[in-house]
Amino acid sequence: VLYLKDINLPKPDMYNTCMLVAFLQQLLTFNGFYDENLEFLRIQKIQIVCSMNAATTVGRHPLSTRFTASVRIGVVDYPDQKELSTVY
């Protein structure tokens, strides 16, 4: 299992591309990547789990729709006061 925290933290380049997200898209689409010698390295039996904060918070950037269309997304909102008092 590969866990990546705050995947929407890196700033996109001038073409609005985040290299981390583009690399993850390539891993998911082609099950591997090309190294510096242009040899394709296949990745097998790996699970990628990512976390992020809302893009509305400071320093966060929205993910590309091409990437989010190919992944499963689960949302956990901040608990309200009643839920916090139930837990604690």
N, C-alpha and C positions, 0 to 999 in steps of 0.2 A: 504494500500500500504506500503510495506516494502522497503525502499531505503537503499542500501549498497554502500558506496563510497570506491573506490580503493580496489576492491576484489582481485586484484593480488598483493597486497602489502605484505601480510603475507608470510614468507619464508616457503617453503615446508620442510617436515622432511626428514630423511635419505632415506625414500622409495619414495621420490618425491610426497608426498601427502600433500595437504593443507587441514587442518581440516575444515576450513570454506567452501571451495568448496565441500568437501565430504559431509558436512551437507546439503548444498543447493541441491546437487545431490539427497540425500535421500528424502528431502522434495518434490522435483519435481517428483521423480520416484514413491514414495509410498504415497504421500500426508500426510506425518506425520513423526514422529520420536519416538524412544524409550527413555523413561526417565531413571533415575538411578535405578528405581525399575523394569525395563524391562516391563513397561506398555506402550502400543502404544498410542501415543497422535496424533489424527487426526487434521490436519489443513485444514480449509475450507474457501473459499471466500477470498483469499489473493493473491495479486499480488506482485511479487518480481521484483524490478528494481535495476540494479547494474550499476556502472560506473567504469572505469579503464583507466589508461594511457597505452601507448604501452609498451610491455614487453622489448623493447630495451632501455627504460629509466632506470636510476640508481635506484636500489632497487625494481624493479618490476620483477615479475616472470610469465612465460607463464602459462595459464590455461590448464587443462587436456583436451585432445580431447574428452574424454568420456562426460565431462561436456558441452563443447561447441557444441557437436553434438545434445544435447537435449534442447538447448535454442535458442532464436531469438537474433541475433546480429546486431546492427546498428552501423555504423562507421561515425564519424564526424571528418573530418580532420581539421588541422589548416588553417585559412583563409589566402589567399595571400594578397599582398599589395593593389591590385585593389578592392578586396572584402571589405577590411577594410575601404578604402576611400569611398566606396559606402554606407557603414553603418554609418560612422561618417561624 
